[in-house]
Amino acid sequence: MESQHDERVGGKGSRGLHVITPSLEELQQAHLYILNKSNEVLSYIVRHEALVKESNPKMTKNRVLKGHNKTFLNWFKDIIFGDHNASKMLRK
């Protein structure tokens, strides 16, 4: 005897798993958000913000933050993979 819920349990019903595929930009924003919450990454964030500020000392804080957010992930990858002393967690 079949249950009235068999189709739903099998993934055929209107409820259940709904897969979303984020855009590359949304994925990068999420990655940046997570890195910003990590104490282990904080020194890299401060260092990168200083580099962004140095590149144009007249930048406002808001522009520095935008420049940092736009370029941090690629810079961070280059730094981490070039630093053999970086923790295994950061190198994942």
Helices and strands as residue ranges (DSSP letters): H 6-9, H 24-36, G 39-41, H 42-55, H 61-82, H 88-91
